Amino acid sequence: MARTVIDVDDTLLAEAAEIFGTTTKVATVNAALEDGIKRRKRESFFTWLSEGGLPYLTGQAHPGE
């Protein structure tokens, strides 16, 4: 694991710790990074799926129907 020095907004860090249930700054930052990455990956997957990904399993996407 890399060691990095960053300036973090204390209010946002405290709010994130409450949301993620973490007790250390390291755990909070790691949880927030993991959450952000997973959210983007899900968003990309659902966009791909809605644009016709897996047509043999889901049928061709028809926006607006």
N, CA, C and O atoms as a Tripos MOL2 file, in Angstrom:
@<TRIPOS>MOLECULE
protein
  260   259    65     0     0
PROTEIN
NO_CHARGES

@<TRIPOS>ATOM
      1 N           0.8550   -1.1730    0.0000 N.3       1 MET1
      2 CA          0.0000    0.0000    0.0000 C.3       1 MET1
      3 C           0.8980    1.2320    0.0000 C.2       1 MET1
      4 O           1.8780    1.3020    0.7420 O.2       1 MET1
      5 N           0.5540    2.1900   -0.8320 N.am      2 ALA2
      6 CA          1.3300    3.4240   -0.9280 C.3       2 ALA2
      7 C           0.9770    4.3680    0.2170 C.2       2 ALA2
      8 O          -0.1510    4.3790    0.7100 O.2       2 ALA2
      9 N           1.9400    5.1390    0.6150 N.am      3 ARG3
     10 CA          1.7150    6.1590    1.6410 C.3       3 ARG3
     11 C           1.6820    7.5020    0.9290 C.2       3 ARG3
     12 O           2.6220    7.8660    0.2240 O.2       3 ARG3
     13 N           0.5780    8.2420    1.1230 N.am      4 THR4
     14 CA          0.3760    9.5070    0.4350 C.3       4 THR4
     15 C          -0.0850   10.5550    1.4360 C.2       4 THR4
     16 O          -0.9040   10.2680    2.3090 O.2       4 THR4
     17 N           0.4340   11.7600    1.3110 N.am      5 VAL5
     18 CA          0.0160   12.8650    2.1670 C.3       5 VAL5
     19 C          -0.9520   13.7280    1.3640 C.2       5 VAL5
     20 O          -0.6150   14.2150    0.2850 O.2       5 VAL5
     21 N          -2.1670   13.9140    1.9040 N.am      6 ILE6
     22 CA         -3.1810   14.7240    1.2200 C.3       6 ILE6
     23 C          -3.8770   15.6290    2.2300 C.2       6 ILE6
     24 O          -3.9150   15.3370    3.4250 O.2       6 ILE6
     25 N          -4.4240   16.7270    1.7290 N.am      7 ASP7
     26 CA         -5.2550   17.5990    2.5470 C.3       7 ASP7
     27 C          -6.7020   17.1810    2.3140 C.2       7 ASP7
     28 O          -7.1630   17.1230    1.1740 O.2       7 ASP7
     29 N          -7.4130   16.8910    3.3940 N.am      8 VAL8
     30 CA         -8.7880   16.4190    3.3010 C.3       8 VAL8
     31 C          -9.6800   17.3440    4.1160 C.2       8 VAL8
     32 O          -9.3260   17.7460    5.2240 O.2       8 VAL8
     33 N         -10.8290   17.6750    3.5620 N.am      9 ASP9
     34 CA        -11.8060   18.4940    4.2670 C.3       9 ASP9
     35 C         -12.2950   17.7200    5.4960 C.2       9 ASP9
     36 O         -12.8660   16.6380    5.3620 O.2       9 ASP9
     37 N         -12.0710   18.2730    6.6870 N.am     10 ASP10
     38 CA        -12.4140   17.5790    7.9310 C.3      10 ASP10
     39 C         -13.9080   17.2980    8.0580 C.2      10 ASP10
     40 O         -14.3010   16.2540    8.5780 O.2      10 ASP10
     41 N         -14.7350   18.2170    7.5900 N.am     11 THR11
     42 CA        -16.1820   18.0310    7.6740 C.3      11 THR11
     43 C         -16.6240   16.8690    6.7850 C.2      11 THR11
     44 O         -17.4150   16.0230    7.2020 O.2      11 THR11
     45 N         -16.1060   16.8380    5.5580 N.am     12 LEU12
     46 CA        -16.4490   15.7410    4.6470 C.3      12 LEU12
     47 C         -15.9240   14.4080    5.1650 C.2      12 LEU12
     48 O         -16.5970   13.3830    5.0530 O.2      12 LEU12
     49 N         -14.7390   14.4240    5.7220 N.am     13 LEU13
     50 CA        -14.1530   13.2000    6.2670 C.3      13 LEU13
     51 C         -15.0040   12.6610    7.4150 C.2      13 LEU13
     52 O         -15.2440   11.4560    7.5010 O.2      13 LEU13
     53 N         -15.4570   13.5430    8.2890 N.am     14 ALA14
     54 CA        -16.2970   13.1270    9.4150 C.3      14 ALA14
     55 C         -17.6290   12.5770    8.9220 C.2      14 ALA14
     56 O         -18.1160   11.5710    9.4380 O.2      14 ALA14
     57 N         -18.2180   13.2300    7.9300 N.am     15 GLU15
     58 CA        -19.4880   12.7550    7.3800 C.3      15 GLU15
     59 C         -19.3140   11.3940    6.7070 C.2      15 GLU15
     60 O         -20.1490   10.5040    6.8670 O.2      15 GLU15
     61 N         -18.2340   11.2400    5.9590 N.am     16 ALA16
     62 CA        -17.9570    9.9610    5.3040 C.3      16 ALA16
     63 C         -17.7430    8.8620    6.3390 C.2      16 ALA16
     64 O         -18.2250    7.7440    6.1590 O.2      16 ALA16
     65 N         -17.0320    9.1630    7.4130 N.am     17 ALA17
     66 CA        -16.7980    8.1710    8.4680 C.3      17 ALA17
     67 C         -18.1130    7.7090    9.0770 C.2      17 ALA17
     68 O         -18.2870    6.5270    9.3760 O.2      17 ALA17
     69 N         -19.0320    8.6400    9.2570 N.am     18 GLU18
     70 CA        -20.3480    8.2900    9.8000 C.3      18 GLU18
     71 C         -21.1160    7.4040    8.8200 C.2      18 GLU18
     72 O         -21.7300    6.4160    9.2200 O.2      18 GLU18
     73 N         -21.0800    7.7600    7.5480 N.am     19 ILE19
     74 CA        -21.7850    6.9880    6.5200 C.3      19 ILE19
     75 C         -21.2270    5.5740    6.4050 C.2      19 ILE19
     76 O         -21.9840    4.6060    6.3340 O.2      19 ILE19
     77 N         -19.9040    5.4590    6.3860 N.am     20 PHE20
     78 CA        -19.2700    4.1580    6.1840 C.3      20 PHE20
     79 C         -19.0580    3.3790    7.4790 C.2      20 PHE20
     80 O         -18.7250    2.1950    7.4470 O.2      20 PHE20
     81 N         -19.2480    4.0400    8.6120 N.am     21 GLY21
     82 CA        -19.0590    3.3660    9.8870 C.3      21 GLY21
     83 C         -17.6010    3.0720   10.1920 C.2      21 GLY21
     84 O         -17.2810    2.0920   10.8650 O.2      21 GLY21
     85 N         -16.7200    3.9280    9.6910 N.am     22 THR22
     86 CA        -15.2890    3.7410    9.9090 C.3      22 THR22
     87 C         -14.8210    4.5800   11.0930 C.2      22 THR22
     88 O         -15.4760    5.5440   11.4890 O.2      22 THR22
     89 N         -13.6720    4.1950   11.6480 N.am     23 THR23
     90 CA        -13.1760    4.8970   12.8360 C.3      23 THR23
     91 C         -11.8140    5.5370   12.6310 C.2      23 THR23
     92 O         -11.3290    6.2510   13.5090 O.2      23 THR23
     93 N         -11.1870    5.2910   11.4820 N.am     24 THR24
     94 CA         -9.8870    5.9130   11.2120 C.3      24 THR24
     95 C          -9.9490    6.6560    9.8850 C.2      24 THR24
     96 O         -10.7920    6.3680    9.0350 O.2      24 THR24
     97 N          -9.0510    7.6080    9.7230 N.am     25 LYS25
     98 CA         -8.9910    8.3640    8.4730 C.3      25 LYS25
     99 C          -8.6490    7.4510    7.3050 C.2      25 LYS25
    100 O          -9.2330    7.5670    6.2270 O.2      25 LYS25
    101 N          -7.7030    6.5440    7.5200 N.am     26 VAL26
    102 CA         -7.2950    5.6250    6.4490 C.3      26 VAL26
    103 C          -8.4780    4.7710    6.0050 C.2      26 VAL26
    104 O          -8.7320    4.6310    4.8080 O.2      26 VAL26
    105 N          -9.1970    4.2050    6.9620 N.am     27 ALA27
    106 CA        -10.3440    3.3600    6.6270 C.3      27 ALA27
    107 C         -11.4290    4.1610    5.9130 C.2      27 ALA27
    108 O         -12.0710    3.6560    4.9920 O.2      27 ALA27
    109 N         -11.6300    5.3950    6.3320 N.am     28 THR28
    110 CA        -12.6490    6.2450    5.7180 C.3      28 THR28
    111 C         -12.2950    6.5830    4.2780 C.2      28 THR28
    112 O         -13.1350    6.4660    3.3860 O.2      28 THR28
    113 N         -11.0630    6.9970    4.0500 N.am     29 VAL29
    114 CA        -10.6310    7.3330    2.6890 C.3      29 VAL29
    115 C         -10.7010    6.0970    1.7960 C.2      29 VAL29
    116 O         -11.1720    6.1820    0.6610 O.2      29 VAL29
    117 N         -10.2390    4.9540    2.2930 N.am     30 ASN30
    118 CA        -10.2930    3.7280    1.4950 C.3      30 ASN30
    119 C         -11.7290    3.3170    1.1900 C.2      30 ASN30
    120 O         -12.0240    2.8890    0.0740 O.2      30 ASN30
    121 N         -12.6230    3.4400    2.1640 N.am     31 ALA31
    122 CA        -14.0290    3.1010    1.9440 C.3      31 ALA31
    123 C         -14.6550    4.0310    0.9100 C.2      31 ALA31
    124 O         -15.4180    3.5840    0.0540 O.2      31 ALA31
    125 N         -14.3380    5.3160    0.9860 N.am     32 ALA32
    126 CA        -14.8810    6.2760    0.0280 C.3      32 ALA32
    127 C         -14.3550    6.0140   -1.3800 C.2      32 ALA32
    128 O         -15.1090    6.0940   -2.3490 O.2      32 ALA32
    129 N         -13.0740    5.7040   -1.4950 N.am     33 LEU33
    130 CA        -12.5040    5.3820   -2.8070 C.3      33 LEU33
    131 C         -13.1570    4.1320   -3.3860 C.2      33 LEU33
    132 O         -13.5430    4.1090   -4.5550 O.2      33 LEU33
    133 N         -13.2780    3.1060   -2.5730 N.am     34 GLU34
    134 CA        -13.8940    1.8600   -3.0310 C.3      34 GLU34
    135 C         -15.3400    2.0890   -3.4650 C.2      34 GLU34
    136 O         -15.7740    1.5750   -4.4950 O.2      34 GLU34
    137 N         -16.0800    2.8610   -2.6760 N.am     35 ASP35
    138 CA        -17.4730    3.1520   -2.9980 C.3      35 ASP35
    139 C         -17.5830    3.9170   -4.3110 C.2      35 ASP35
    140 O         -18.4230    3.5920   -5.1500 O.2      35 ASP35
    141 N         -16.7490    4.9240   -4.4920 N.am     36 GLY36
    142 CA        -16.7750    5.7050   -5.7280 C.3      36 GLY36
    143 C         -16.4570    4.8630   -6.9490 C.2      36 GLY36
    144 O         -17.1060    5.0010   -7.9860 O.2      36 GLY36
    145 N         -15.4700    3.9980   -6.8340 N.am     37 ILE37
    146 CA        -15.0880    3.1300   -7.9530 C.3      37 ILE37
    147 C         -16.2160    2.1610   -8.2820 C.2      37 ILE37
    148 O         -16.5590    1.9870   -9.4510 O.2      37 ILE37
    149 N         -16.7940    1.5310   -7.2700 N.am     38 LYS38
    150 CA        -17.8840    0.5780   -7.5050 C.3      38 LYS38
    151 C         -19.0900    1.2600   -8.1380 C.2      38 LYS38
    152 O         -19.7290    0.6980   -9.0270 O.2      38 LYS38
    153 N         -19.4020    2.4690   -7.6800 N.am     39 ARG39
    154 CA        -20.5440    3.1980   -8.2490 C.3      39 ARG39
    155 C         -20.3240    3.4880   -9.7350 C.2      39 ARG39
    156 O         -21.2330    3.3030  -10.5440 O.2      39 ARG39
    157 N         -19.1220    3.9420  -10.0940 N.am     40 ARG40
    158 CA        -18.8240    4.2390  -11.4970 C.3      40 ARG40
    159 C         -18.8770    2.9800  -12.3590 C.2      40 ARG40
    160 O         -19.3790    3.0130  -13.4820 O.2      40 ARG40
    161 N         -18.3600    1.8710  -11.8300 N.am     41 LYS41
    162 CA        -18.3890    0.6150  -12.5780 C.3      41 LYS41
    163 C         -19.8240    0.1450  -12.7990 C.2      41 LYS41
    164 O         -20.1650   -0.3180  -13.8870 O.2      41 LYS41
    165 N         -20.6740    0.2630  -11.7610 N.am     42 ARG42
    166 CA        -22.0850   -0.1120  -11.9170 C.3      42 ARG42
    167 C         -22.7600    0.7810  -12.9440 C.2      42 ARG42
    168 O         -23.5180    0.3030  -13.7890 O.2      42 ARG42
    169 N         -22.4850    2.0760  -12.8720 N.am     43 GLU43
    170 CA        -23.0690    3.0220  -13.8220 C.3      43 GLU43
    171 C         -22.6620    2.6670  -15.2480 C.2      43 GLU43
    172 O         -23.5040    2.6600  -16.1460 O.2      43 GLU43
    173 N         -21.3930    2.3750  -15.4630 N.am     44 SER44
    174 CA        -20.9060    2.0030  -16.7970 C.3      44 SER44
    175 C         -21.5560    0.7160  -17.2730 C.2      44 SER44
    176 O         -21.9360    0.6090  -18.4390 O.2      44 SER44
    177 N         -21.6870   -0.2630  -16.3840 N.am     45 PHE45
    178 CA        -22.2960   -1.5360  -16.7570 C.3      45 PHE45
    179 C         -23.7500   -1.3390  -17.1550 C.2      45 PHE45
    180 O         -24.1810   -1.8670  -18.1790 O.2      45 PHE45
    181 N         -24.5150   -0.5880  -16.3660 N.am     46 PHE46
    182 CA        -25.9210   -0.3930  -16.6810 C.3      46 PHE46
    183 C         -26.1110    0.4370  -17.9490 C.2      46 PHE46
    184 O         -27.0730    0.2250  -18.6860 O.2      46 PHE46
    185 N         -25.2130    1.3700  -18.2070 N.am     47 THR47
    186 CA        -25.2600    2.1180  -19.4660 C.3      47 THR47
    187 C         -25.0190    1.1720  -20.6270 C.2      47 THR47
    188 O         -25.7570    1.1930  -21.6120 O.2      47 THR47
    189 N         -23.9860    0.3370  -20.5180 N.am     48 TRP48
    190 CA        -23.6760   -0.6450  -21.5580 C.3      48 TRP48
    191 C         -24.8580   -1.5830  -21.7670 C.2      48 TRP48
    192 O         -25.2220   -1.8790  -22.9050 O.2      48 TRP48
    193 N         -25.4590   -2.0520  -20.6800 N.am     49 LEU49
    194 CA        -26.5870   -2.9660  -20.7620 C.3      49 LEU49
    195 C         -27.7790   -2.2960  -21.4390 C.2      49 LEU49
    196 O         -28.4370   -2.9130  -22.2770 O.2      49 LEU49
    197 N         -28.0650   -1.0490  -21.0910 N.am     50 SER50
    198 CA        -29.2030   -0.3390  -21.6750 C.3      50 SER50
    199 C         -28.9820    0.0180  -23.1370 C.2      50 SER50
    200 O         -29.9360    0.2800  -23.8700 O.2      50 SER50
    201 N         -27.7110    0.0260  -23.5630 N.am     51 GLU51
    202 CA        -27.3990    0.3190  -24.9630 C.3      51 GLU51
    203 C         -27.3130   -0.9460  -25.8080 C.2      51 GLU51
    204 O         -26.8750   -0.8930  -26.9580 O.2      51 GLU51
    205 N         -27.7250   -2.0740  -25.2540 N.am     52 GLY52
    206 CA        -27.7820   -3.2950  -26.0420 C.3      52 GLY52
    207 C         -26.8170   -4.3780  -25.6490 C.2      52 GLY52
    208 O         -26.7260   -5.3920  -26.3410 O.2      52 GLY52
    209 N         -26.0950   -4.2080  -24.5700 N.am     53 GLY53
    210 CA        -25.2000   -5.2670  -24.1080 C.3      53 GLY53
    211 C         -26.0050   -6.5090  -23.7560 C.2      53 GLY53
    212 O         -27.1170   -6.4010  -23.2400 O.2      53 GLY53
    213 N         -25.4590   -7.6720  -24.0270 N.am     54 LEU54
    214 CA        -26.1040   -8.9550  -23.7520 C.3      54 LEU54
    215 C         -27.4640   -9.1080  -24.4420 C.2      54 LEU54
    216 O         -28.4340   -9.4790  -23.7820 O.2      54 LEU54
    217 N         -27.5650   -8.8380  -25.7330 N.am     55 PRO55
    218 CA        -28.8640   -8.9050  -26.4010 C.3      55 PRO55
    219 C         -29.4900  -10.2980  -26.3710 C.2      55 PRO55
    220 O         -30.7150  -10.4170  -26.4010 O.2      55 PRO55
    221 N         -28.6840  -11.3400  -26.3150 N.am     56 TYR56
    222 CA        -29.2390  -12.6920  -26.3010 C.3      56 TYR56
    223 C         -29.8570  -13.0490  -24.9580 C.2      56 TYR56
    224 O         -30.6810  -13.9600  -24.8770 O.2      56 TYR56
    225 N         -29.4700  -12.3490  -23.9150 N.am     57 LEU57
    226 CA        -30.0350  -12.6060  -22.5960 C.3      57 LEU57
    227 C         -31.1450  -11.6330  -22.2310 C.2      57 LEU57
    228 O         -32.0940  -12.0020  -21.5400 O.2      57 LEU57
    229 N         -31.0320  -10.4050  -22.6860 N.am     58 THR58
    230 CA        -31.9800   -9.3730  -22.2610 C.3      58 THR58
    231 C         -32.8560   -8.8520  -23.3830 C.2      58 THR58
    232 O         -33.8000   -8.1050  -23.1240 O.2      58 THR58
    233 N         -32.5710   -9.2240  -24.6170 N.am     59 GLY59
    234 CA        -33.2720   -8.6400  -25.7480 C.3      59 GLY59
    235 C         -32.6650   -7.2900  -26.0630 C.2      59 GLY59
    236 O         -32.0370   -6.6750  -25.2020 O.2      59 GLY59
    237 N         -32.8400   -6.8340  -27.2600 N.am     60 GLN60
    238 CA        -32.2860   -5.5460  -27.6600 C.3      60 GLN60
    239 C         -32.9750   -4.4270  -26.8910 C.2      60 GLN60
    240 O         -34.1940   -4.4400  -26.7220 O.2      60 GLN60
    241 N         -32.2080   -3.4830  -26.4370 N.am     61 ALA61
    242 CA        -32.7650   -2.3500  -25.6990 C.3      61 ALA61
    243 C         -33.5150   -1.4430  -26.6550 C.2      61 ALA61
    244 O         -33.0410   -1.1570  -27.7550 O.2      61 ALA61
    245 N         -34.6830   -0.9920  -26.2360 N.am     62 HIS62
    246 CA        -35.4920   -0.0700  -27.0310 C.3      62 HIS62
    247 C         -35.8740    1.1040  -26.1410 C.2      62 HIS62
    248 O         -36.9220    1.0800  -25.4960 O.2      62 HIS62
    249 N         -35.0190    2.1440  -26.1020 N.am     63 PRO63
    250 CA        -35.3090    3.2970  -25.2430 C.3      63 PRO63
    251 C         -36.6640    3.9140  -25.5620 C.2      63 PRO63
    252 O         -37.0410    4.0390  -26.7270 O.2      63 PRO63
    253 N         -37.3780    4.2930  -24.5350 N.am     64 GLY64
    254 CA        -38.6450    4.9770  -24.7120 C.3      64 GLY64
    255 C         -39.8470    4.0580  -24.7980 C.2      64 GLY64
    256 O         -40.9820    4.5320  -24.8450 O.2      64 GLY64
    257 N         -39.6240    2.7670  -24.8180 N.am     65 GLU65
    258 CA        -40.7730    1.8510  -24.8900 C.3      65 GLU65
    259 C         -41.1630    1.3740  -23.5260 C.2      65 GLU65
    260 O         -42.1080    0.5970  -23.3910 O.2      65 GLU65
@<TRIPOS>BOND
     1     1     2 1
     2     2     3 1
     3     3     4 2
     4     3     5 am
     5     5     6 1
     6     6     7 1
     7     7     8 2
     8     7     9 am
     9     9    10 1
    10    10    11 1
    11    11    12 2
    12    11    13 am
    13    13    14 1
    14    14    15 1
    15    15    16 2
    16    15    17 am
    17    17    18 1
    18    18    19 1
    19    19    20 2
    20    19    21 am
    21    21    22 1
    22    22    23 1
    23    23    24 2
    24    23    25 am
    25    25    26 1
    26    26    27 1
    27    27    28 2
    28    27    29 am
    29    29    30 1
    30    30    31 1
    31    31    32 2
    32    31    33 am
    33    33    34 1
    34    34    35 1
    35    35    36 2
    36    35    37 am
    37    37    38 1
    38    38    39 1
    39    39    40 2
    40    39    41 am
    41    41    42 1
    42    42    43 1
    43    43    44 2
    44    43    45 am
    45    45    46 1
    46    46    47 1
    47    47    48 2
    48    47    49 am
    49    49    50 1
    50    50    51 1
    51    51    52 2
    52    51    53 am
    53    53    54 1
    54    54    55 1
    55    55    56 2
    56    55    57 am
    57    57    58 1
    58    58    59 1
    59    59    60 2
    60    59    61 am
    61    61    62 1
    62    62    63 1
    63    63    64 2
    64    63    65 am
    65    65    66 1
    66    66    67 1
    67    67    68 2
    68    67    69 am
    69    69    70 1
    70    70    71 1
    71    71    72 2
    72    71    73 am
    73    73    74 1
    74    74    75 1
    75    75    76 2
    76    75    77 am
    77    77    78 1
    78    78    79 1
    79    79    80 2
    80    79    81 am
    81    81    82 1
    82    82    83 1
    83    83    84 2
    84    83    85 am
    85    85    86 1
    86    86    87 1
    87    87    88 2
    88    87    89 am
    89    89    90 1
    90    90    91 1
    91    91    92 2
    92    91    93 am
    93    93    94 1
    94    94    95 1
    95    95    96 2
    96    95    97 am
    97    97    98 1
    98    98    99 1
    99    99   100 2
   100    99   101 am
   101   101   102 1
   102   102   103 1
   103   103   104 2
   104   103   105 am
   105   105   106 1
   106   106   107 1
   107   107   108 2
   108   107   109 am
   109   109   110 1
   110   110   111 1
   111   111   112 2
   112   111   113 am
   113   113   114 1
   114   114   115 1
   115   115   116 2
   116   115   117 am
   117   117   118 1
   118   118   119 1
   119   119   120 2
   120   119   121 am
   121   121   122 1
   122   122   123 1
   123   123   124 2
   124   123   125 am
   125   125   126 1
   126   126   127 1
   127   127   128 2
   128   127   129 am
   129   129   130 1
   130   130   131 1
   131   131   132 2
   132   131   133 am
   133   133   134 1
   134   134   135 1
   135   135   136 2
   136   135   137 am
   137   137   138 1
   138   138   139 1
   139   139   140 2
   140   139   141 am
   141   141   142 1
   142   142   143 1
   143   143   144 2
   144   143   145 am
   145   145   146 1
   146   146   147 1
   147   147   148 2
   148   147   149 am
   149   149   150 1
   150   150   151 1
   151   151   152 2
   152   151   153 am
   153   153   154 1
   154   154   155 1
   155   155   156 2
   156   155   157 am
   157   157   158 1
   158   158   159 1
   159   159   160 2
   160   159   161 am
   161   161   162 1
   162   162   163 1
   163   163   164 2
   164   163   165 am
   165   165   166 1
   166   166   167 1
   167   167   168 2
   168   167   169 am
   169   169   170 1
   170   170   171 1
   171   171   172 2
   172   171   173 am
   173   173   174 1
   174   174   175 1
   175   175   176 2
   176   175   177 am
   177   177   178 1
   178   178   179 1
   179   179   180 2
   180   179   181 am
   181   181   182 1
   182   182   183 1
   183   183   184 2
   184   183   185 am
   185   185   186 1
   186   186   187 1
   187   187   188 2
   188   187   189 am
   189   189   190 1
   190   190   191 1
   191   191   192 2
   192   191   193 am
   193   193   194 1
   194   194   195 1
   195   195   196 2
   196   195   197 am
   197   197   198 1
   198   198   199 1
   199   199   200 2
   200   199   201 am
   201   201   202 1
   202   202   203 1
   203   203   204 2
   204   203   205 am
   205   205   206 1
   206   206   207 1
   207   207   208 2
   208   207   209 am
   209   209   210 1
   210   210   211 1
   211   211   212 2
   212   211   213 am
   213   213   214 1
   214   214   215 1
   215   215   216 2
   216   215   217 am
   217   217   218 1
   218   218   219 1
   219   219   220 2
   220   219   221 am
   221   221   222 1
   222   222   223 1
   223   223   224 2
   224   223   225 am
   225   225   226 1
   226   226   227 1
   227   227   228 2
   228   227   229 am
   229   229   230 1
   230   230   231 1
   231   231   232 2
   232   231   233 am
   233   233   234 1
   234   234   235 1
   235   235   236 2
   236   235   237 am
   237   237   238 1
   238   238   239 1
   239   239   240 2
   240   239   241 am
   241   241   242 1
   242   242   243 1
   243   243   244 2
   244   243   245 am
   245   245   246 1
   246   246   247 1
   247   247   248 2
   248   247   249 am
   249   249   250 1
   250   250   251 1
   251   251   252 2
   252   251   253 am
   253   253   254 1
   254   254   255 1
   255   255   256 2
   256   255   257 am
   257   257   258 1
   258   258   259 1
   259   259   260 2
@<TRIPOS>SUBSTRUCTURE
     1 MET1         2 RESIDUE 1 A MET
     2 ALA2         6 RESIDUE 1 A ALA
     3 ARG3        10 RESIDUE 1 A ARG
     4 THR4        14 RESIDUE 1 A THR
     5 VAL5        18 RESIDUE 1 A VAL
     6 ILE6        22 RESIDUE 1 A ILE
     7 ASP7        26 RESIDUE 1 A ASP
     8 VAL8        30 RESIDUE 1 A VAL
     9 ASP9        34 RESIDUE 1 A ASP
    10 ASP10       38 RESIDUE 1 A ASP
    11 THR11       42 RESIDUE 1 A THR
    12 LEU12       46 RESIDUE 1 A LEU
    13 LEU13       50 RESIDUE 1 A LEU
    14 ALA14       54 RESIDUE 1 A ALA
    15 GLU15       58 RESIDUE 1 A GLU
    16 ALA16       62 RESIDUE 1 A ALA
    17 ALA17       66 RESIDUE 1 A ALA
    18 GLU18       70 RESIDUE 1 A GLU
    19 ILE19       74 RESIDUE 1 A ILE
    20 PHE20       78 RESIDUE 1 A PHE
    21 GLY21       82 RESIDUE 1 A GLY
    22 THR22       86 RESIDUE 1 A THR
    23 THR23       90 RESIDUE 1 A THR
    24 THR24       94 RESIDUE 1 A THR
    25 LYS25       98 RESIDUE 1 A LYS
    26 VAL26      102 RESIDUE 1 A VAL
    27 ALA27      106 RESIDUE 1 A ALA
    28 THR28      110 RESIDUE 1 A THR
    29 VAL29      114 RESIDUE 1 A VAL
    30 ASN30      118 RESIDUE 1 A ASN
    31 ALA31      122 RESIDUE 1 A ALA
    32 ALA32      126 RESIDUE 1 A ALA
    33 LEU33      130 RESIDUE 1 A LEU
    34 GLU34      134 RESIDUE 1 A GLU
    35 ASP35      138 RESIDUE 1 A ASP
    36 GLY36      142 RESIDUE 1 A GLY
    37 ILE37      146 RESIDUE 1 A ILE
    38 LYS38      150 RESIDUE 1 A LYS
    39 ARG39      154 RESIDUE 1 A ARG
    40 ARG40      158 RESIDUE 1 A ARG
    41 LYS41      162 RESIDUE 1 A LYS
    42 ARG42      166 RESIDUE 1 A ARG
    43 GLU43      170 RESIDUE 1 A GLU
    44 SER44      174 RESIDUE 1 A SER
    45 PHE45      178 RESIDUE 1 A PHE
    46 PHE46      182 RESIDUE 1 A PHE
    47 THR47      186 RESIDUE 1 A THR
    48 TRP48      190 RESIDUE 1 A TRP
    49 LEU49      194 RESIDUE 1 A LEU
    50 SER50      198 RESIDUE 1 A SER
    51 GLU51      202 RESIDUE 1 A GLU
    52 GLY52      206 RESIDUE 1 A GLY
    53 GLY53      210 RESIDUE 1 A GLY
    54 LEU54      214 RESIDUE 1 A LEU
    55 PRO55      218 RESIDUE 1 A PRO
    56 TYR56      222 RESIDUE 1 A TYR
    57 LEU57      226 RESIDUE 1 A LEU
    58 THR58      230 RESIDUE 1 A THR
    59 GLY59      234 RESIDUE 1 A GLY
    60 GLN60      238 RESIDUE 1 A GLN
    61 ALA61      242 RESIDUE 1 A ALA
    62 HIS62      246 RESIDUE 1 A HIS
    63 PRO63      250 RESIDUE 1 A PRO
    64 GLY64      254 RESIDUE 1 A GLY
    65 GLU65      258 RESIDUE 1 A GLU
